[in-house]
Each structure stands twice: as C-alpha cells, then as structure tokens.
Amino acid sequence: MKKSILLFSALLALATGFNSCSSDDNGDVEVIINPDTNPNPDPMAEGNEIGGTLTADLVLEANEEYILTEALIVPEGFTLTINPGVVVRANTGSDVFVAIAQGGTINAEGTSSNPIVFTSNDATPNAGDWGGLIVLGRAPINSVAGGNATSTSEIGGLPYGGSIVNDNSGIIRYLRIEYSGGSASASSENNGFSFYGVGNGTTVAFIQAFEGLDDGIEFFGGTVNASNISVVGAQDDSVDWTEGFTGTLTDVYIEHRQSHDKGIEGDGFNTDIGNNASPIFWSAPTINNITIVGLGSTNENEAVRLRAGTRALFTNVLIEGFEEGFDLDGDAGASPTGQGVLDGDTGVTDVTFTDVILNLKNDTGATFTDATFFTGIGNGTGTDYTSWRAGWTRN
C-alpha cells in the first residue's frame, strides 16, 4: 500500500449539522498513507490518518490500521473499499464517523477469521467515544411525501430516501463496531450502524455493535435485509426501526449489560416528523430467529416495544430475563399498532419466555388476547448464536 489519497472537506461545511472538523475546511487535505519514502511501514507509527470527503475511490488495505480523525464522507460516484483485517481507530468526538452518501458505495468484506473492526482510538475506550457508520440510500421512507423526495439525517444533515426499492449501497460483511454512539445533541445521536433509506440491493450480513452508548443498529425506513446481527452492551435500544422500514432481519442476537433500554424498539413512523407518505405506509419488518437476553425479570425493562403503528412478524423467538416480553403501544387514530395485530400483520410464531413476568402488555386500545398475538408458546429456540459468532464477535 504505497499511495497518496486526496480528501476534500468542503462537503462537510455544506451539509446541515456540520460545524466542526479537524481539518481546514477552506482547502484540500492531503492524506499520506505509507508513501514510498516511509522507512517504517508500521501504520500506527505514521498515523495512516483518514477523514474528509473523498474526491477519489479509497481502498483500505488488508490487515492495516488507520486513524479516523474526522468525519469520512463517501459521496455519490465514489467507493470506499475495506479489506479483511482492517482496524479503523476513531478519534474521540461525535463528529467523527463514516458516512456513505446516496449514490456512494461501501465494499467492506471481512471474513469470520479476519473481520473488519471500527473502534475507539482512546487508550481506555468507553461507549460513546465516537460516532459510528452511517449508510444513506434511495429506498422509500414515510417521513416524506414519496417519489424522489428526501429527508435529512440526524447526523451530518445528509439526504436519504426515494423510490428505488432495490437501491444498492454496496456490501457490509463481517464488520464489528465498538464504543460508538457519541451524541451531537439531545436529538442528534449516532448509532453503531445507521441505515437511512437503504435499499435491498445492499448486502448486510455478520455485523456486530459492541458497547455503544446509543442504539446498536437503527433503520430509518428503507428495504434493506440484514442477517447475523449481534448487538452486545448497547446502552439504548439494541435494534431500532422507524420511518417505514420493511426489510427482513434474520438471525439476531441481543445481549444487555448494566445499562440499556429496549432489546427492540419498533416505530411505524418517526413521531417527531409524522407519517407523510402518500399513500400512507407503516414500518413492517419480518424478524426470523432472534434471541434477546436481559438482566433478569426483577429489572423494570421490556424486551420488545412496538409502537406508532408499526407492523412486525416474528418467527422463532427466545426472550430471557425481562419484566415484559412484548409491550405494544398505540391508539385507534394516528398510531394503530393494535390494528396490525387484528389484521394479522403483527404477531409472533414460536416463542419461548424464560424469566419473564408478563409475556404481553397491550396498550393499543385494540382488544386481542395472548392467543391472538402468540402462536406456539414454548416452541421458540432463537438464533443459534454459537454457530455463527465464532472468530469475529466480542463477548
């Protein structure tokens, strides 16, 4: 890996919400990565610093380490390639993150024995040290009127959404994110993985969010499917969806630690924005093979909260150590979560509860029983985490 790469920071100044970055926003930033004159190939010795907005494709070479000094933006028409074994160490700050803009591409393909890792560059890392990974696509969202209308991301002020169901933002496979979730403000929070209007032409598999301050993974609309998802130690919701997300999640493992919120929080629409799609549609994901491990039923917590009109179909669920298994909130008006149950669009097939006091709490205003919502209580085994976690996840 002997090359120089030019990165440009101008887009950061133009994007809403960007008020600071470590480089000079008034000029080009030249990042030297292992130049020919470098007598010491040790990447940490020379820094291998990356950041800014790409003006050329960027390749992170296998088994190298890099320092992320500021937000790294991949704009339309450019590609970020990350090879197996790459470790990216992010400097501290909520404005230090990686964003794949609409029309940009990420090709991050690790392996089970040589994963890609994004982590904190702090000597004593903590949750919230840096931002996280943001991917923005052109798939449908319900926070706008539809068509090619777009919304704007909480972090970075970047556009997302559109009408391309099979939009392709690239490949993410065998990638772990650690100590993410730094908050820019009370309403602008990074997650480990943030998928904004990402289409189902994108490949997402074998991803882990580890010890993050905010959500592990959040889907803001879109149609992307994801499999082999591990979220360990998230301090807010482990998996979150909103704005009309309709993808399928397969083989999901969630493990709570000393501080956390929900295992899953599913919203039919973003209650801060509204369900503005025409015609109106709701989040309606499918979740297959999921295990959620809490801290015990004596703690006041919920494994799954469904609200704001979301629909969701769960199959093969194992929930352990919660006061409440499923908590459904809504009403007969703008947030008809219960109507989804009555219509057969929301429910659970094959579920096992261990150390759970209340299987179902119904605050939707709709009348239905546990027998309507659950089929096959005692039959759920969850995901076989031991069969797919080895070599690339952290405990």
PEQUI-V498242 format. One record per residue. N is the residue number from 0. RES is the residue in one letter. PHI is phi in degrees with one decimal (999 if undefined). PSI is psi in whole degrees, -180 to 180 (999 if undefined). D_LAST is the distance of its C-alpha to the last C-alpha in whole Angstrom. Layout:
# PEQUI-V498242
{{N:RES:PHI:PSI:D_LAST} {N:RES:PHI:PSI:D_LAST}}
This chain:
# PEQUI-V498242
{{0:M:999:91:32} {1:K:-128.4:92:35} {2:K:-161.4:164:36} {3:S:-112.2:145:37} {4:I:-129.1:129:36} {5:L:-90.6:128:37} {6:L:-119.6:144:35} {7:F:-124.4:135:37} {8:S:-98.7:4:37} {9:A:-61.0:-38:39} {10:L:-61.5:-30:38} {11:L:-62.9:-38:35} {12:A:-71.0:-29:38} {13:L:-80.6:-30:40} {14:A:-74.5:135:37} {15:T:-61.2:136:37} {16:G:96.4:-11:34} {17:F:-91.4:111:34} {18:N:-120.6:-8:36} {19:S:-154.1:146:34} {20:C:-158.4:160:33} {21:S:-79.6:-14:33} {22:S:-99.8:172:36} {23:D:-78.1:116:39} {24:D:-72.5:-6:40} {25:N:-97.8:6:43} {26:G:-157.2:174:43} {27:D:-71.9:149:41} {28:V:-116.1:117:38} {29:E:-95.6:122:38} {30:V:-107.1:117:35} {31:I:-95.4:121:35} {32:I:-117.7:110:32} {33:N:45.1:62:33} {34:P:-66.3:164:37} {35:D:-57.3:-28:39} {36:T:-84.0:-3:41} {37:N:-73.7:113:37} {38:P:-77.7:-12:38} {39:N:-122.9:108:34} {40:P:-76.3:-2:31} {41:D:-62.0:114:28} {42:P:-64.3:-34:27} {43:M:-70.6:-30:26} {44:A:-67.1:-36:29} {45:E:-98.3:-9:31} {46:G:99.8:-46:28} {47:N:46.4:49:28} {48:E:-76.4:137:29} {49:I:-131.4:151:28} {50:G:162.9:170:29} {51:G:92.1:-166:32} {52:T:-108.0:126:34} {53:L:-63.0:136:34} {54:T:-115.7:6:38} {55:A:-155.2:159:37} {56:D:-59.5:145:34} {57:L:-121.1:130:31} {58:V:-116.5:123:29} {59:L:-96.5:118:26} {60:E:-74.5:150:26} {61:A:-56.2:137:24} {62:N:64.5:17:22} {63:E:-97.5:161:23} {64:E:-114.6:143:22} {65:Y:-132.4:154:24} {66:I:-109.4:122:24} {67:L:-89.6:110:24} {68:T:-92.1:-21:27} {69:E:-159.0:-177:28} {70:A:-59.6:133:28} {71:L:-108.9:116:28} {72:I:-109.8:131:30} {73:V:-107.4:101:31} {74:P:-80.2:177:34} {75:E:-56.1:134:36} {76:G:90.6:-4:37} {77:F:-118.7:159:35} {78:T:-128.9:134:31} {79:L:-103.7:117:28} {80:T:-107.4:128:27} {81:I:-124.1:118:24} {82:N:-88.1:166:23} {83:P:-57.2:144:20} {84:G:82.3:-1:19} {85:V:-67.7:136:20} {86:V:-119.2:122:18} {87:V:-108.1:119:19} {88:R:-102.9:117:19} {89:A:-92.3:131:21} {90:N:-64.5:158:23} {91:T:-68.3:136:23} {92:G:145.2:140:25} {93:S:-68.7:-19:25} {94:D:-91.5:14:27} {95:V:-107.5:105:25} {96:F:-156.6:174:24} {97:V:-117.6:128:24} {98:A:-126.6:127:27} {99:I:-99.8:106:28} {100:A:-73.5:167:31} {101:Q:-52.4:129:33} {102:G:84.2:-10:35} {103:G:-83.6:166:32} {104:T:-134.3:138:30} {105:I:-116.8:127:26} {106:N:-118.5:91:26} {107:A:-117.0:98:22} {108:E:-121.3:95:21} {109:G:-85.6:-169:19} {110:T:-133.1:170:18} {111:S:-65.1:-29:15} {112:S:-98.2:-9:16} {113:N:-146.6:69:16} {114:P:-74.6:167:15} {115:I:-91.2:136:16} {116:V:-129.2:129:14} {117:F:-108.5:126:16} {118:T:-146.7:179:15} {119:S:-78.6:146:17} {120:N:-92.3:4:20} {121:D:-76.9:144:20} {122:A:-64.8:-30:19} {123:T:-124.7:83:17} {124:P:-65.6:147:15} {125:N:-139.3:157:15} {126:A:-55.5:135:15} {127:G:87.1:10:18} {128:D:-62.6:-33:19} {129:W:-145.4:-172:20} {130:G:-79.2:-94:21} {131:G:160.9:-164:19} {132:L:-106.4:128:21} {133:I:-120.3:130:24} {134:V:-124.7:130:26} {135:L:-122.4:125:29} {136:G:-123.2:-169:31} {137:R:-116.9:27:35} {138:A:-85.8:164:34} {139:P:-62.9:145:35} {140:I:-135.0:159:34} {141:N:-108.3:13:36} {142:S:-88.1:-3:36} {143:V:-129.4:173:39} {144:A:-69.9:-20:43} {145:G:117.9:-168:41} {146:G:64.4:-133:43} {147:N:-97.0:12:42} {148:A:-64.1:148:41} {149:T:-126.6:157:38} {150:S:-106.0:-175:36} {151:T:-127.5:132:34} {152:S:-66.7:148:31} {153:E:-58.6:-45:30} {154:I:-102.1:126:28} {155:G:90.8:-18:31} {156:G:59.3:41:34} {157:L:-101.5:145:33} {158:P:-74.3:150:35} {159:Y:-153.8:159:33} {160:G:103.5:165:35} {161:G:159.2:-147:38} {162:S:-128.4:11:39} {163:I:-96.5:96:37} {164:V:-58.9:-41:35} {165:N:-98.9:27:34} {166:D:-53.6:142:33} {167:N:-120.7:113:31} {168:S:-98.9:1:29} {169:G:121.4:-147:28} {170:I:-133.6:132:25} {171:I:-129.0:115:21} {172:R:-145.3:134:19} {173:Y:53.2:63:15} {174:L:-130.9:131:15} {175:R:-116.4:136:12} {176:I:-119.0:128:13} {177:E:-120.6:145:11} {178:Y:58.5:36:13} {179:S:-91.1:-173:16} {180:G:97.7:19:18} {181:G:-60.4:137:21} {182:S:-97.4:126:24} {183:A:-76.7:-32:28} {184:S:-160.6:-180:30} {185:A:-63.1:-27:29} {186:S:-109.4:0:30} {187:S:-124.8:101:28} {188:E:-124.8:134:24} {189:N:-77.4:151:22} {190:N:-115.9:175:19} {191:G:-61.0:-59:16} {192:F:-121.5:127:18} {193:S:-119.6:117:22} {194:F:-110.1:107:24} {195:Y:-102.9:108:28} {196:G:56.0:37:30} {197:V:-83.8:137:28} {198:G:-88.9:165:30} {199:N:-81.1:5:29} {200:G:-78.9:-10:31} {201:T:-85.4:139:27} {202:T:-99.7:123:25} {203:V:-132.6:115:21} {204:A:-154.7:145:18} {205:F:57.6:68:15} {206:I:-124.6:145:14} {207:Q:-132.3:135:11} {208:A:-108.7:121:11} {209:F:-121.9:124:8} {210:E:52.4:55:10} {211:G:-95.5:152:13} {212:L:-78.5:-31:16} {213:D:-112.8:-147:18} {214:D:-65.3:149:18} {215:G:-71.5:-53:15} {216:I:-140.7:131:17} {217:E:-131.5:137:21} {218:F:-110.7:117:24} {219:F:-100.2:87:27} {220:G:66.0:-163:30} {221:G:88.1:177:30} {222:T:-127.6:6:30} {223:V:-62.0:141:27} {224:N:-98.8:148:25} {225:A:-142.5:145:21} {226:S:-136.1:159:19} {227:N:54.3:66:15} {228:I:-105.0:127:14} {229:S:-122.0:126:10} {230:V:-127.6:115:10} {231:V:-123.3:122:7} {232:G:78.2:23:9} {233:A:-68.6:137:12} {234:Q:-92.9:-9:15} {235:D:-115.4:-143:18} {236:D:-71.4:142:18} {237:S:-75.6:-47:15} {238:V:-128.7:129:18} {239:D:-132.5:142:21} {240:W:-139.1:154:25} {241:T:-163.8:178:28} {242:E:59.1:31:31} {243:G:87.2:31:32} {244:F:-67.7:132:29} {245:T:-131.2:22:30} {246:G:-81.6:179:27} {247:T:-113.8:130:25} {248:L:-111.5:125:21} {249:T:-127.0:131:20} {250:D:61.4:86:17} {251:V:-120.9:130:15} {252:Y:-123.0:125:12} {253:I:-125.3:129:11} {254:E:-131.1:121:9} {255:H:-88.7:155:11} {256:R:-126.0:-152:11} {257:Q:-64.2:-26:14} {258:S:-134.8:128:16} {259:H:-167.0:168:16} {260:D:-113.6:-125:19} {261:K:-82.4:156:19} {262:G:-68.7:-48:17} {263:I:-131.6:134:20} {264:E:-124.3:113:23} {265:G:-113.9:123:25} {266:D:-113.1:138:29} {267:G:-69.5:-30:32} {268:F:-153.8:167:33} {269:N:-78.9:111:32} {270:T:-69.7:-15:34} {271:D:-80.7:-17:35} {272:I:-115.5:-45:37} {273:G:110.7:161:38} {274:N:-91.7:95:38} {275:N:-103.7:4:41} {276:A:-66.7:151:41} {277:S:-136.2:109:44} {278:P:-72.5:158:44} {279:I:-63.0:137:41} {280:F:-137.3:161:38} {281:W:-114.9:159:35} {282:S:-57.3:138:31} {283:A:-154.7:63:31} {284:P:-77.5:165:27} {285:T:-115.5:132:27} {286:I:-124.3:119:23} {287:N:-117.8:130:22} {288:N:64.4:84:20} {289:I:-133.4:136:17} {290:T:-119.5:130:15} {291:I:-127.0:117:15} {292:V:-111.7:118:13} {293:G:-102.2:-163:15} {294:L:-102.8:9:15} {295:G:114.4:151:19} {296:S:-70.9:-14:22} {297:T:-75.2:-14:24} {298:N:-85.4:143:22} {299:E:-80.9:95:24} {300:N:-155.4:166:22} {301:E:-127.3:138:22} {302:A:-74.8:-46:20} {303:V:-135.2:126:22} {304:R:-119.0:124:25} {305:L:-115.8:129:28} {306:R:-153.3:-179:31} {307:A:51.9:38:33} {308:G:80.1:7:34} {309:T:-63.8:148:31} {310:R:-108.1:154:32} {311:A:-167.4:136:29} {312:L:-116.2:123:28} {313:F:-111.3:138:26} {314:T:-135.0:132:25} {315:N:65.1:81:23} {316:V:-120.7:136:21} {317:L:-126.8:120:19} {318:I:-122.8:129:19} {319:E:-135.2:127:18} {320:G:81.8:53:18} {321:F:-139.3:152:20} {322:E:-68.4:-42:24} {323:E:-125.8:138:25} {324:G:-80.5:-65:24} {325:F:-121.6:129:26} {326:D:-120.7:116:28} {327:L:-109.1:127:30} {328:D:-122.6:146:33} {329:G:163.8:-165:36} {330:D:-154.7:-177:39} {331:A:-87.2:0:42} {332:G:-103.4:-105:43} {333:A:-77.5:-15:41} {334:S:-128.2:67:37} {335:P:-82.0:60:38} {336:T:-60.8:-43:35} {337:G:-64.9:-30:37} {338:Q:-63.0:-31:39} {339:G:-62.3:-35:36} {340:V:-68.8:-46:36} {341:L:-62.4:-32:39} {342:D:-85.2:-4:40} {343:G:80.9:12:37} {344:D:-92.9:-7:35} {345:T:-136.0:130:32} {346:G:173.3:177:31} {347:V:-131.8:128:28} {348:T:-115.0:124:29} {349:D:64.9:96:27} {350:V:-141.1:143:25} {351:T:-126.1:131:23} {352:F:-109.8:129:23} {353:T:-125.7:126:21} {354:D:54.3:52:22} {355:V:-126.3:127:24} {356:I:-77.3:-49:27} {357:L:-123.2:117:28} {358:N:-68.0:-41:28} {359:L:-141.2:129:30} {360:K:-115.8:121:31} {361:N:-110.0:105:34} {362:D:-117.1:38:35} {363:T:-97.6:-15:37} {364:G:86.5:-14:40} {365:A:-90.1:149:40} {366:T:-101.3:118:41} {367:F:-157.4:161:39} {368:T:-105.0:171:37} {369:D:-57.7:-36:34} {370:A:-67.6:-25:36} {371:T:-75.7:-39:37} {372:F:-83.1:-38:33} {373:F:-108.3:140:31} {374:T:-128.7:126:32} {375:G:81.3:45:31} {376:I:-64.6:130:29} {377:G:98.0:-7:27} {378:N:-98.5:-6:27} {379:G:-79.5:137:23} {380:T:-116.1:-10:21} {381:G:72.1:-168:18} {382:T:-80.9:149:16} {383:D:-86.9:75:15} {384:Y:-59.8:-38:12} {385:T:-63.4:-23:12} {386:S:-82.0:-18:15} {387:W:-128.3:1:13} {388:R:-93.9:-17:10} {389:A:-63.5:135:10} {390:G:93.7:-19:11} {391:W:-132.4:-12:10} {392:T:-100.4:164:7} {393:R:-109.4:151:4} {394:N:-84.5:999:0}}
